[in-house]
Amino acid sequence: MDKRTEISDVDEDVLFLTEDFYDEALVGYAQGCGRETVAVYDMQVCIQVLIEEGATEEEAMEHFDYNVMGSYVGQRTPIFITFV
């Protein structure tokens, strides 16, 4: 079973805002007391996906910052993690 299906089985509305374009970057989901369940993505992999689609590193980072991470779409807005 793929991650998208597993996460949808937990809560079918978690991925309603996300495109399968970033499935490579999907790492799981997050839950918290009194909060909606949200999808969690690896930020560096999201940027790498954009680069692989033809963007320069600078263009990818700018697009991601403004259009992806910078877009609040309600309580189900995905979160982006940086691994250190």
C-alpha positions, -999 to 999 in steps of 0.1 A, spaced: 0 0 0 14 35 -8 16 64 16 -12 83 0 -36 53 5 -24 46 40 -29 83 51 -64 84 34 -74 53 54 -66 72 86 -85 103 75 -99 107 40 -98 145 41 -61 148 50 -49 149 13 -78 169 -2 -56 199 -8 -24 182 -21 -15 170 -55 2 137 -62 29 158 -78 45 159 -43 39 123 -34 76 116 -34 80 141 -6 51 128 15 64 114 48 33 109 68 7 129 88 6 148 120 -21 148 147 -25 169 178 -51 175 206 -78 197 192 -62 199 158 -71 185 124 -49 157 110 -26 172 83 -2 158 57 35 162 63 60 167 36 98 168 34 105 204 23 139 195 6 123 168 -15 95 192 -25 121 216 -38 140 188 -55 108 177 -73 105 213 -87 141 212 -98 136 179 -116 106 195 -134 130 221 -148 132 249 -123 165 263 -112 173 259 -75 165 296 -69 132 294 -89 122 262 -70 129 277 -36 110 309 -45 80 290 -59 79 267 -29 82 295 -4 55 316 -19 31 291 -36 33 260 -15 45 267 21 32 302 19 -4 292 11 -27 289 41 -58 270 31 -74 264 64 -69 239 92 -59 212 68 -29 231 54 -1 206 51 31 211 71 67 208 58 95 193 78 132 198 75 153 169 87 186 178 104 
